[in-house]
Amino acid sequence: MTTIESGPQSSGRLWAGRILTALPVLFLLFDVVIHFTKPAPVVTAFEALGWPVSLSVPLAIIELACLVLYLIPRTSVLGAVLLTGYLGGAVATNLRVGAPLITNVLFPVYVGVFLWGGLYLRDARLREVFPLRN
């Protein structure tokens, strides 16, 4: 993961940011792969959510494009914004079908928090725009 910094960065913050970034990135890459390969659980999940399985590959392409933007330092904030929208769609879809709140509905929120948290710790510009106050 590349770090965007305009000044000195603590090693602990940098590594925490990298770890917080790696977790959702690995999950989203896994999600892209299974959307491309369409194993039986993906087909079943699409049917349960009321989505045609034919949308699996287009969704994978959109997710992958957003993820690539997130991983490129110059476009990481744009990627995070687009991934937030993508994950919001997952929340809305799960709410619509009455999926379990903690596991299905809120899981995309957790992924988004990790995406933004990792970026916040790695990117001084983002911390300047949204400073934590004492």
N, CA, C and O atoms as a GROMACS GRO file, in nm:
protein
  536
    1MET      N    1   0.083  -0.116   0.000
    1MET     CA    2   0.000   0.000   0.000
    1MET      C    3   0.089   0.124   0.000
    1MET      O    4   0.187   0.130   0.074
    2THR      N    5   0.055   0.218  -0.080
    2THR     CA    6   0.132   0.341  -0.088
    2THR      C    7   0.080   0.440   0.014
    2THR      O    8  -0.040   0.445   0.042
    3THR      N    9   0.170   0.519   0.070
    3THR     CA   10   0.135   0.617   0.170
    3THR      C   11   0.144   0.756   0.109
    3THR      O   12   0.238   0.787   0.037
    4ILE      N   13   0.046   0.839   0.140
    4ILE     CA   14   0.046   0.977   0.094
    4ILE      C   15   0.074   1.062   0.217
    4ILE      O   16  -0.004   1.061   0.312
    5GLU      N   17   0.182   1.134   0.216
    5GLU     CA   18   0.220   1.216   0.332
    5GLU      C   19   0.279   1.346   0.286
    5GLU      O   20   0.349   1.352   0.185
    6SER      N   21   0.251   1.452   0.362
    6SER     CA   22   0.314   1.580   0.332
    6SER      C   23   0.416   1.616   0.439
    6SER      O   24   0.489   1.714   0.425
    7GLY      N   25   0.421   1.539   0.546
    7GLY     CA   26   0.514   1.564   0.654
    7GLY      C   27   0.551   1.434   0.722
    7GLY      O   28   0.521   1.326   0.671
    8PRO      N   29   0.616   1.445   0.839
    8PRO     CA   30   0.654   1.324   0.909
    8PRO      C   31   0.532   1.243   0.952
    8PRO      O   32   0.428   1.298   0.987
    9GLN      N   33   0.546   1.112   0.949
    9GLN     CA   34   0.437   1.021   0.982
    9GLN      C   35   0.488   0.924   1.087
    9GLN      O   36   0.600   0.872   1.076
   10SER      N   37   0.407   0.899   1.189
   10SER     CA   38   0.450   0.801   1.288
   10SER      C   39   0.441   0.661   1.228
   10SER      O   40   0.349   0.629   1.152
   11SER      N   41   0.536   0.579   1.263
   11SER     CA   42   0.542   0.443   1.211
   11SER      C   43   0.420   0.363   1.255
   11SER      O   44   0.365   0.284   1.177
   12GLY      N   45   0.378   0.382   1.378
   12GLY     CA   46   0.261   0.310   1.429
   12GLY      C   47   0.135   0.345   1.353
   12GLY      O   48   0.056   0.257   1.319
   13ARG      N   49   0.115   0.474   1.326
   13ARG     CA   50  -0.004   0.518   1.252
   13ARG      C   51  -0.001   0.464   1.111
   13ARG      O   52  -0.103   0.420   1.058
   14LEU      N   53   0.115   0.467   1.049
   14LEU     CA   54   0.130   0.418   0.913
   14LEU      C   55   0.095   0.270   0.905
   14LEU      O   56   0.020   0.228   0.817
   15TRP      N   57   0.150   0.190   0.996
   15TRP     CA   58   0.122   0.045   0.994
   15TRP      C   59  -0.023   0.015   1.030
   15TRP      O   60  -0.083  -0.076   0.973
   16ALA      N   61  -0.078   0.089   1.123
   16ALA     CA   62  -0.220   0.071   1.155
   16ALA      C   63  -0.306   0.102   1.033
   16ALA      O   64  -0.402   0.032   1.004
   17GLY      N   65  -0.269   0.208   0.960
   17GLY     CA   66  -0.341   0.243   0.838
   17GLY      C   67  -0.330   0.136   0.731
   17GLY      O   68  -0.427   0.105   0.662
   18ARG      N   69  -0.211   0.081   0.718
   18ARG     CA   70  -0.192  -0.026   0.618
   18ARG      C   71  -0.273  -0.150   0.652
   18ARG      O   72  -0.333  -0.212   0.564
   19ILE      N   73  -0.276  -0.185   0.779
   19ILE     CA   74  -0.353  -0.303   0.821
   19ILE      C   75  -0.502  -0.277   0.804
   19ILE      O   76  -0.574  -0.363   0.753
   20LEU      N   77  -0.548  -0.159   0.847
   20LEU     CA   78  -0.690  -0.126   0.830
   20LEU      C   79  -0.729  -0.120   0.683
   20LEU      O   80  -0.844  -0.148   0.649
   21THR      N   81  -0.636  -0.086   0.597
   21THR     CA   82  -0.661  -0.084   0.454
   21THR      C   83  -0.661  -0.225   0.396
   21THR      O   84  -0.746  -0.259   0.314
   22ALA      N   85  -0.567  -0.307   0.439
   22ALA     CA   86  -0.552  -0.442   0.382
   22ALA      C   87  -0.674  -0.529   0.408
   22ALA      O   88  -0.715  -0.606   0.320
   23LEU      N   89  -0.732  -0.519   0.525
   23LEU     CA   90  -0.845  -0.607   0.558
   23LEU      C   91  -0.964  -0.590   0.462
   23LEU      O   92  -1.008  -0.689   0.404
   24PRO      N   93  -1.015  -0.469   0.443
   24PRO     CA   94  -1.127  -0.456   0.349
   24PRO      C   95  -1.086  -0.479   0.205
   24PRO      O   96  -1.165  -0.529   0.125
   25VAL      N   97  -0.963  -0.443   0.170
   25VAL     CA   98  -0.917  -0.465   0.032
   25VAL      C   99  -0.915  -0.614   0.000
   25VAL      O  100  -0.960  -0.656  -0.106
   26LEU      N  101  -0.864  -0.695   0.093
   26LEU     CA  102  -0.862  -0.839   0.070
   26LEU      C  103  -1.004  -0.895   0.060
   26LEU      O  104  -1.032  -0.980  -0.025
   27PHE      N  105  -1.093  -0.848   0.147
   27PHE     CA  106  -1.233  -0.894   0.138
   27PHE      C  107  -1.294  -0.854   0.004
   27PHE      O  108  -1.358  -0.937  -0.061
   28LEU      N  109  -1.275  -0.729  -0.037
   28LEU     CA  110  -1.335  -0.683  -0.162
   28LEU      C  111  -1.276  -0.755  -0.283
   28LEU      O  112  -1.347  -0.782  -0.380
   29LEU      N  113  -1.145  -0.786  -0.279
   29LEU     CA  114  -1.086  -0.866  -0.388
   29LEU      C  115  -1.147  -1.005  -0.394
   29LEU      O  116  -1.176  -1.057  -0.501
   30PHE      N  117  -1.167  -1.064  -0.277
   30PHE     CA  118  -1.235  -1.195  -0.271
   30PHE      C  119  -1.375  -1.183  -0.331
   30PHE      O  120  -1.418  -1.270  -0.407
   31ASP      N  121  -1.446  -1.076  -0.296
   31ASP     CA  122  -1.581  -1.055  -0.346
   31ASP      C  123  -1.581  -1.040  -0.498
   31ASP      O  124  -1.668  -1.094  -0.565
   32VAL      N  125  -1.482  -0.969  -0.552
   32VAL     CA  126  -1.470  -0.954  -0.698
   32VAL      C  127  -1.450  -1.091  -0.762
   32VAL      O  128  -1.517  -1.124  -0.861
   33VAL      N  129  -1.360  -1.170  -0.708
   33VAL     CA  130  -1.331  -1.302  -0.766
   33VAL      C  131  -1.455  -1.390  -0.766
   33VAL      O  132  -1.485  -1.454  -0.867
   34ILE      N  133  -1.528  -1.394  -0.655
   34ILE     CA  134  -1.645  -1.482  -0.653
   34ILE      C  135  -1.758  -1.428  -0.740
   34ILE      O  136  -1.842  -1.505  -0.787
   35HIS      N  137  -1.761  -1.297  -0.762
   35HIS     CA  138  -1.862  -1.244  -0.855
   35HIS      C  139  -1.827  -1.283  -0.999
   35HIS      O  140  -1.916  -1.307  -1.080
   36PHE      N  141  -1.699  -1.290  -1.030
   36PHE     CA  142  -1.658  -1.333  -1.164
   36PHE      C  143  -1.680  -1.483  -1.183
   36PHE      O  144  -1.725  -1.526  -1.289
   37THR      N  145  -1.648  -1.563  -1.080
   37THR     CA  146  -1.655  -1.709  -1.094
   37THR      C  147  -1.794  -1.766  -1.070
   37THR      O  148  -1.824  -1.876  -1.116
   38LYS      N  149  -1.878  -1.695  -0.998
   38LYS     CA  150  -2.017  -1.731  -0.971
   38LYS      C  151  -2.035  -1.874  -0.915
   38LYS      O  152  -2.106  -1.954  -0.975
   39PRO      N  153  -1.972  -1.906  -0.803
   39PRO     CA  154  -1.998  -2.036  -0.742
   39PRO      C  155  -2.143  -2.041  -0.691
   39PRO      O  156  -2.210  -1.938  -0.684
   40ALA      N  157  -2.189  -2.160  -0.657
   40ALA     CA  158  -2.328  -2.180  -0.616
   40ALA      C  159  -2.374  -2.085  -0.505
   40ALA      O  160  -2.485  -2.033  -0.514
   41PRO      N  161  -2.292  -2.058  -0.400
   41PRO     CA  162  -2.340  -1.965  -0.297
   41PRO      C  163  -2.367  -1.824  -0.349
   41PRO      O  164  -2.456  -1.756  -0.298
   42VAL      N  165  -2.292  -1.780  -0.449
   42VAL     CA  166  -2.316  -1.648  -0.508
   42VAL      C  167  -2.449  -1.649  -0.584
   42VAL      O  168  -2.528  -1.555  -0.572
   43VAL      N  169  -2.472  -1.753  -0.660
   43VAL     CA  170  -2.598  -1.765  -0.735
   43VAL      C  171  -2.716  -1.766  -0.638
   43VAL      O  172  -2.816  -1.698  -0.660
   44THR      N  173  -2.704  -1.843  -0.530
   44THR     CA  174  -2.809  -1.850  -0.429
   44THR      C  175  -2.831  -1.714  -0.363
   44THR      O  176  -2.945  -1.673  -0.342
   45ALA      N  177  -2.722  -1.645  -0.330
   45ALA     CA  178  -2.732  -1.514  -0.266
   45ALA      C  179  -2.799  -1.413  -0.359
   45ALA      O  180  -2.884  -1.335  -0.315
   46PHE      N  181  -2.761  -1.412  -0.486
   46PHE     CA  182  -2.823  -1.320  -0.581
   46PHE      C  183  -2.973  -1.346  -0.590
   46PHE      O  184  -3.052  -1.252  -0.593
   47GLU      N  185  -3.012  -1.473  -0.595
   47GLU     CA  186  -3.154  -1.506  -0.602
   47GLU      C  187  -3.226  -1.461  -0.476
   47GLU      O  188  -3.336  -1.406  -0.483
   48ALA      N  189  -3.165  -1.484  -0.359
   48ALA     CA  190  -3.227  -1.445  -0.232
   48ALA      C  191  -3.242  -1.294  -0.221
   48ALA      O  192  -3.336  -1.244  -0.159
   49LEU      N  193  -3.149  -1.221  -0.280
   49LEU     CA  194  -3.154  -1.074  -0.274
   49LEU      C  195  -3.240  -1.013  -0.384
   49LEU      O  196  -3.263  -0.892  -0.387
   50GLY      N  197  -3.288  -1.098  -0.475
   50GLY     CA  198  -3.374  -1.049  -0.582
   50GLY      C  199  -3.300  -0.986  -0.698
   50GLY      O  200  -3.358  -0.909  -0.775
   51TRP      N  201  -3.172  -1.018  -0.712
   51TRP     CA  202  -3.091  -0.966  -0.822
   51TRP      C  203  -3.069  -1.077  -0.924
   51TRP      O  204  -3.046  -1.192  -0.886
   52PRO      N  205  -3.075  -1.046  -1.054
   52PRO     CA  206  -3.042  -1.148  -1.153
   52PRO      C  207  -2.892  -1.179  -1.148
   52PRO      O  208  -2.810  -1.088  -1.136
   53VAL      N  209  -2.857  -1.305  -1.157
   53VAL     CA  210  -2.716  -1.345  -1.150
   53VAL      C  211  -2.638  -1.289  -1.268
   53VAL      O  212  -2.515  -1.283  -1.264
   54SER      N  213  -2.708  -1.249  -1.372
   54SER     CA  214  -2.639  -1.188  -1.488
   54SER      C  215  -2.572  -1.055  -1.451
   54SER      O  216  -2.488  -1.007  -1.526
   55LEU      N  217  -2.608  -0.996  -1.338
   55LEU     CA  218  -2.545  -0.872  -1.293
   55LEU      C  219  -2.419  -0.896  -1.211
   55LEU      O  220  -2.352  -0.801  -1.171
   56SER      N  221  -2.386  -1.022  -1.186
   56SER     CA  222  -2.269  -1.054  -1.105
   56SER      C  223  -2.139  -0.998  -1.165
   56SER      O  224  -2.061  -0.934  -1.095
   57VAL      N  225  -2.117  -1.022  -1.292
   57VAL     CA  226  -1.993  -0.976  -1.357
   57VAL      C  227  -1.990  -0.823  -1.370
   57VAL      O  228  -1.886  -0.763  -1.339
   58PRO      N  229  -2.098  -0.757  -1.415
   58PRO     CA  230  -2.093  -0.610  -1.416
   58PRO      C  231  -2.067  -0.550  -1.278
   58PRO      O  232  -1.993  -0.452  -1.266
   59LEU      N  233  -2.126  -0.607  -1.174
   59LEU     CA  234  -2.100  -0.558  -1.038
   59LEU      C  235  -1.954  -0.581  -0.999
   59LEU      O  236  -1.893  -0.496  -0.934
   60ALA      N  237  -1.898  -0.694  -1.039
   60ALA     CA  238  -1.757  -0.722  -1.011
   60ALA      C  239  -1.666  -0.620  -1.079
   60ALA      O  240  -1.568  -0.575  -1.021
   61ILE      N  241  -1.699  -0.584  -1.202
   61ILE     CA  242  -1.618  -0.487  -1.277
   61ILE      C  243  -1.625  -0.350  -1.209
   61ILE      O  244  -1.523  -0.282  -1.195
   62ILE      N  245  -1.745  -0.310  -1.168
   62ILE     CA  246  -1.761  -0.181  -1.099
   62ILE      C  247  -1.683  -0.182  -0.968
   62ILE      O  248  -1.611  -0.088  -0.937
   63GLU      N  249  -1.698  -0.290  -0.892
   63GLU     CA  250  -1.628  -0.301  -0.764
   63GLU      C  251  -1.477  -0.299  -0.783
   63GLU      O  252  -1.405  -0.232  -0.708
   64LEU      N  253  -1.427  -0.371  -0.882
   64LEU     CA  254  -1.284  -0.375  -0.909
   64LEU      C  255  -1.232  -0.237  -0.952
   64LEU      O  256  -1.125  -0.194  -0.908
   65ALA      N  257  -1.307  -0.167  -1.036
   65ALA     CA  258  -1.265  -0.033  -1.079
   65ALA      C  259  -1.257   0.062  -0.960
   65ALA      O  260  -1.162   0.140  -0.949
   66CYS      N  261  -1.356   0.057  -0.872
   66CYS     CA  262  -1.354   0.141  -0.752
   66CYS      C  263  -1.236   0.105  -0.662
   66CYS      O  264  -1.172   0.192  -0.604
   67LEU      N  265  -1.210  -0.023  -0.650
   67LEU     CA  266  -1.100  -0.070  -0.567
   67LEU      C  267  -0.964  -0.025  -0.622
   67LEU      O  268  -0.876   0.014  -0.546
   68VAL      N  269  -0.948  -0.031  -0.752
   68VAL     CA  270  -0.823   0.015  -0.814
   68VAL      C  271  -0.805   0.165  -0.787
   68VAL      O  272  -0.695   0.209  -0.753
   69LEU      N  273  -0.912   0.242  -0.802
   69LEU     CA  274  -0.903   0.385  -0.771
   69LEU      C  275  -0.865   0.407  -0.625
   69LEU      O  276  -0.787   0.498  -0.595
   70TYR      N  277  -0.917   0.326  -0.536
   70TYR     CA  278  -0.885   0.338  -0.394
   70TYR      C  279  -0.737   0.308  -0.367
   70TYR      O  280  -0.676   0.370  -0.281
   71LEU      N  281  -0.681   0.214  -0.440
   71LEU     CA  282  -0.542   0.173  -0.416
   71LEU      C  283  -0.438   0.265  -0.481
   71LEU      O  284  -0.321   0.258  -0.446
   72ILE      N  285  -0.480   0.349  -0.574
   72ILE     CA  286  -0.389   0.445  -0.636
   72ILE      C  287  -0.387   0.570  -0.547
   72ILE      O  288  -0.491   0.632  -0.526
   73PRO      N  289  -0.271   0.608  -0.496
   73PRO     CA  290  -0.265   0.720  -0.400
   73PRO      C  291  -0.334   0.848  -0.447
   73PRO      O  292  -0.403   0.913  -0.369
   74ARG      N  293  -0.315   0.886  -0.572
   74ARG     CA  294  -0.375   1.011  -0.620
   74ARG      C  295  -0.527   1.005  -0.628
   74ARG      O  296  -0.592   1.109  -0.624
   75THR      N  297  -0.584   0.886  -0.640
   75THR     CA  298  -0.730   0.874  -0.656
   75THR      C  299  -0.794   0.799  -0.539
   75THR      O  300  -0.909   0.757  -0.547
   76SER      N  301  -0.719   0.783  -0.430
   76SER     CA  302  -0.769   0.701  -0.318
   76SER      C  303  -0.895   0.757  -0.255
   76SER      O  304  -0.984   0.680  -0.217
   77VAL      N  305  -0.906   0.888  -0.243
   77VAL     CA  306  -1.028   0.945  -0.184
   77VAL      C  307  -1.147   0.924  -0.277
   77VAL      O  308  -1.256   0.889  -0.231
   78LEU      N  309  -1.128   0.943  -0.406
   78LEU     CA  310  -1.236   0.914  -0.501
   78LEU      C  311  -1.277   0.768  -0.492
   78LEU      O  312  -1.396   0.737  -0.490
   79GLY      N  313  -1.180   0.679  -0.487
   79GLY     CA  314  -1.210   0.536  -0.474
   79GLY      C  315  -1.288   0.506  -0.347
   79GLY      O  316  -1.381   0.426  -0.348
   80ALA      N  317  -1.249   0.571  -0.237
   80ALA     CA  318  -1.320   0.550  -0.110
   80ALA      C  319  -1.463   0.600  -0.119
   80ALA      O  320  -1.555   0.535  -0.068
   81VAL      N  321  -1.484   0.714  -0.184
   81VAL     CA  322  -1.620   0.767  -0.200
   81VAL      C  323  -1.704   0.671  -0.285
   81VAL      O  324  -1.818   0.641  -0.249
   82LEU      N  325  -1.648   0.624  -0.396
   82LEU     CA  326  -1.722   0.533  -0.484
   82LEU      C  327  -1.749   0.399  -0.415
   82LEU      O  328  -1.858   0.343  -0.430
   83LEU      N  329  -1.652   0.348  -0.340
   83LEU     CA  330  -1.675   0.223  -0.267
   83LEU      C  331  -1.780   0.242  -0.158
   83LEU      O  332  -1.856   0.150  -0.129
   84THR      N  333  -1.785   0.360  -0.098
   84THR     CA  334  -1.887   0.388   0.002
   84THR      C  335  -2.026   0.379  -0.062
   84THR      O  336  -2.119   0.324  -0.003
   85GLY      N  337  -2.039   0.433  -0.182
   85GLY     CA  338  -2.166   0.422  -0.255
   85GLY      C  339  -2.200   0.278  -0.289
   85GLY      O  340  -2.314   0.235  -0.274
   86TYR      N  341  -2.101   0.204  -0.334
   86TYR     CA  342  -2.121   0.062  -0.367
   86TYR      C  343  -2.167  -0.014  -0.243
   86TYR      O  344  -2.261  -0.093  -0.249
   87LEU      N  345  -2.099   0.009  -0.131
   87LEU     CA  346  -2.135  -0.060  -0.007
   87LEU      C  347  -2.271  -0.015   0.044
   87LEU      O  348  -2.344  -0.093   0.105
   88GLY      N  349  -2.306   0.111   0.021
   88GLY     CA  350  -2.439   0.160   0.057
   88GLY      C  351  -2.548   0.086  -0.018
   88GLY      O  352  -2.655   0.059   0.036
   89GLY      N  353  -2.521   0.052  -0.143
   89GLY     CA  354  -2.616  -0.029  -0.220
   89GLY      C  355  -2.634  -0.167  -0.159
   89GLY      O  356  -2.744  -0.222  -0.160
   90ALA      N  357  -2.526  -0.222  -0.106
   90ALA     CA  358  -2.536  -0.353  -0.040
   90ALA      C  359  -2.620  -0.342   0.087
   90ALA      O  360  -2.700  -0.432   0.117
   91VAL      N  361  -2.602  -0.234   0.162
   91VAL     CA  362  -2.684  -0.213   0.283
   91VAL      C  363  -2.831  -0.203   0.244
   91VAL      O  364  -2.916  -0.269   0.304
   92ALA      N  365  -2.861  -0.121   0.144
   92ALA     CA  366  -3.000  -0.101   0.101
   92ALA      C  367  -3.062  -0.232   0.053
   92ALA      O  368  -3.177  -0.261   0.086
   93THR      N  369  -2.988  -0.309  -0.024
   93THR     CA  370  -3.039  -0.436  -0.075
   93THR      C  371  -3.071  -0.532   0.040
   93THR      O  372  -3.176  -0.597   0.040
   94ASN      N  373  -2.979  -0.541   0.136
   94ASN     CA  374  -3.003  -0.630   0.250
   94ASN      C  375  -3.119  -0.583   0.337
   94ASN      O  376  -3.194  -0.665   0.388
   95LEU      N  377  -3.134  -0.453   0.353
   95LEU     CA  378  -3.249  -0.401   0.428
   95LEU      C  379  -3.380  -0.434   0.357
   95LEU      O  380  -3.479  -0.471   0.421
   96ARG      N  381  -3.378  -0.420   0.225
   96ARG     CA  382  -3.499  -0.444   0.146
   96ARG      C  383  -3.552  -0.586   0.162
   96ARG      O  384  -3.673  -0.608   0.164
   97VAL      N  385  -3.462  -0.683   0.173
   97VAL     CA  386  -3.506  -0.822   0.184
   97VAL      C  387  -3.519  -0.870   0.328
   97VAL      O  388  -3.550  -0.986   0.353
   98GLY      N  389  -3.494  -0.781   0.424
   98GLY     CA  390  -3.508  -0.818   0.565
   98GLY      C  391  -3.397  -0.909   0.615
   98GLY      O  392  -3.421  -0.994   0.701
   99ALA      N  393  -3.277  -0.892   0.563
   99ALA     CA  394  -3.162  -0.973   0.607
   99ALA      C  395  -3.127  -0.940   0.752
   99ALA      O  396  -3.162  -0.834   0.801
  100PRO      N  397  -3.057  -1.032   0.819
  100PRO     CA  398  -3.018  -1.005   0.958
  100PRO      C  399  -2.934  -0.878   0.970
  100PRO      O  400  -2.841  -0.856   0.891
  101LEU      N  401  -2.967  -0.795   1.068
  101LEU     CA  402  -2.906  -0.663   1.083
  101LEU      C  403  -2.755  -0.669   1.107
  101LEU      O  404  -2.678  -0.608   1.033
  102ILE      N  405  -2.713  -0.741   1.210
  102ILE     CA  406  -2.573  -0.739   1.252
  102ILE      C  407  -2.482  -0.802   1.146
  102ILE      O  408  -2.376  -0.747   1.114
  103THR      N  409  -2.522  -0.915   1.092
  103THR     CA  410  -2.432  -0.987   1.000
  103THR      C  411  -2.440  -0.935   0.858
  103THR      O  412  -2.337  -0.905   0.798
  104ASN      N  413  -2.558  -0.924   0.802
  104ASN     CA  414  -2.570  -0.890   0.660
  104ASN      C  415  -2.581  -0.740   0.634
  104ASN      O  416  -2.512  -0.686   0.548
  105VAL      N  417  -2.668  -0.673   0.709
  105VAL     CA  418  -2.694  -0.532   0.680
  105VAL      C  419  -2.575  -0.445   0.720
  105VAL      O  420  -2.535  -0.357   0.643
  106LEU      N  421  -2.519  -0.468   0.837
  106LEU     CA  422  -2.412  -0.381   0.885
  106LEU      C  423  -2.273  -0.420   0.838
  106LEU      O  424  -2.180  -0.340   0.851
  107PHE      N  425  -2.255  -0.539   0.784
  107PHE     CA  426  -2.122  -0.580   0.739
  107PHE      C  427  -2.061  -0.482   0.637
  107PHE      O  428  -1.944  -0.447   0.650
  108PRO      N  429  -2.137  -0.437   0.536
  108PRO     CA  430  -2.079  -0.338   0.444
  108PRO      C  431  -2.041  -0.208   0.515
  108PRO      O  432  -1.947  -0.140   0.473
  109VAL      N  433  -2.112  -0.173   0.620
  109VAL     CA  434  -2.077  -0.053   0.697
  109VAL      C  435  -1.942  -0.073   0.764
  109VAL      O  436  -1.858   0.017   0.763
  110TYR      N  437  -1.920  -0.191   0.821
  110TYR     CA  438  -1.791  -0.221   0.884
  110TYR      C  439  -1.678  -0.212   0.781
  110TYR      O  440  -1.572  -0.157   0.809
  111VAL      N  441  -1.702  -0.266   0.662
  111VAL     CA  442  -1.601  -0.261   0.556
  111VAL      C  443  -1.569  -0.116   0.522
  111VAL      O  444  -1.453  -0.079   0.507
  112GLY      N  445  -1.673  -0.033   0.509
  112GLY     CA  446  -1.653   0.108   0.479
  112GLY      C  447  -1.576   0.182   0.588
  112GLY      O  448  -1.491   0.266   0.558
  113VAL      N  449  -1.606   0.150   0.713
  113VAL     CA  450  -1.534   0.213   0.825
  113VAL      C  451  -1.385   0.177   0.818
  113VAL      O  452  -1.299   0.262   0.842
  114PHE      N  453  -1.355   0.053   0.787
  114PHE     CA  454  -1.215   0.011   0.775
  114PHE      C  455  -1.148   0.080   0.656
  114PHE      O  456  -1.033   0.122   0.665
  115LEU      N  457  -1.220   0.091   0.543
  115LEU     CA  458  -1.163   0.159   0.425
  115LEU      C  459  -1.125   0.303   0.460
  115LEU      O  460  -1.013   0.347   0.434
  116TRP      N  461  -1.221   0.375   0.518
  116TRP     CA  462  -1.195   0.515   0.552
  116TRP      C  463  -1.096   0.529   0.665
  116TRP      O  464  -1.012   0.619   0.663
  117GLY      N  465  -1.104   0.441   0.764
  117GLY     CA  466  -1.009   0.446   0.875
  117GLY      C  467  -0.867   0.425   0.830
  117GLY      O  468  -0.777   0.497   0.872
  118GLY      N  469  -0.845   0.327   0.744
  118GLY     CA  470  -0.712   0.303   0.690
  118GLY      C  471  -0.661   0.420   0.609
  118GLY      O  472  -0.544   0.458   0.621
  119LEU      N  473  -0.748   0.476   0.528
  119LEU     CA  474  -0.709   0.592   0.447
  119LEU      C  475  -0.678   0.712   0.536
  119LEU      O  476  -0.583   0.786   0.511
  120TYR      N  477  -0.759   0.732   0.638
  120TYR     CA  478  -0.739   0.844   0.731
  120TYR      C  479  -0.603   0.835   0.800
  120TYR      O  480  -0.534   0.936   0.815
  121LEU      N  481  -0.566   0.716   0.840
  121LEU     CA  482  -0.438   0.699   0.907
  121LEU      C  483  -0.320   0.712   0.812
  121LEU      O  484  -0.211   0.752   0.855
  122ARG      N  485  -0.338   0.680   0.685
  122ARG     CA  486  -0.229   0.685   0.587
  122ARG      C  487  -0.215   0.820   0.519
  122ARG      O  488  -0.107   0.851   0.468
  123ASP      N  489  -0.320   0.901   0.516
  123ASP     CA  490  -0.321   1.020   0.432
  123ASP      C  491  -0.332   1.148   0.516
  123ASP      O  492  -0.438   1.176   0.572
  124ALA      N  493  -0.224   1.223   0.524
  124ALA     CA  494  -0.221   1.347   0.602
  124ALA      C  495  -0.319   1.451   0.548
  124ALA      O  496  -0.375   1.530   0.624
  125ARG      N  497  -0.340   1.451   0.416
  125ARG     CA  498  -0.434   1.548   0.358
  125ARG      C  499  -0.574   1.526   0.410
  125ARG      O  500  -0.647   1.621   0.437
  126LEU      N  501  -0.613   1.401   0.422
  126LEU     CA  502  -0.746   1.368   0.474
  126LEU      C  503  -0.758   1.409   0.620
  126LEU      O  504  -0.863   1.457   0.663
  127ARG      N  505  -0.652   1.390   0.696
  127ARG     CA  506  -0.653   1.432   0.837
  127ARG      C  507  -0.659   1.583   0.850
  127ARG      O  508  -0.713   1.635   0.948
  128GLU      N  509  -0.603   1.655   0.753
  128GLU     CA  510  -0.612   1.801   0.755
  128GLU      C  511  -0.755   1.848   0.727
  128GLU      O  512  -0.802   1.946   0.786
  129VAL      N  513  -0.824   1.779   0.638
  129VAL     CA  514  -0.961   1.816   0.605
  129VAL      C  515  -1.057   1.779   0.719
  129VAL      O  516  -1.150   1.853   0.748
  130PHE      N  517  -1.033   1.664   0.782
  130PHE     CA  518  -1.117   1.615   0.891
  130PHE      C  519  -1.032   1.590   1.016
  130PHE      O  520  -1.007   1.475   1.052
  131PRO      N  521  -0.987   1.697   1.082
  131PRO     CA  522  -0.901   1.677   1.199
  131PRO      C  523  -0.981   1.625   1.318
  131PRO      O  524  -1.098   1.661   1.337
  132LEU      N  525  -0.918   1.541   1.398
  132LEU     CA  526  -0.976   1.500   1.526
  132LEU      C  527  -0.948   1.611   1.625
  132LEU      O  528  -0.838   1.665   1.629
  133ARG      N  529  -1.047   1.645   1.703
  133ARG     CA  530  -1.030   1.754   1.800
  133ARG      C  531  -1.015   1.700   1.939
  133ARG      O  532  -1.073   1.597   1.974
  134ASN      N  533  -0.935   1.771   2.020
  134ASN     CA  534  -0.916   1.732   2.160
  134ASN      C  535  -1.030   1.783   2.246
  134ASN      O  536  -1.031   1.760   2.366
   0.00000   0.00000   0.00000
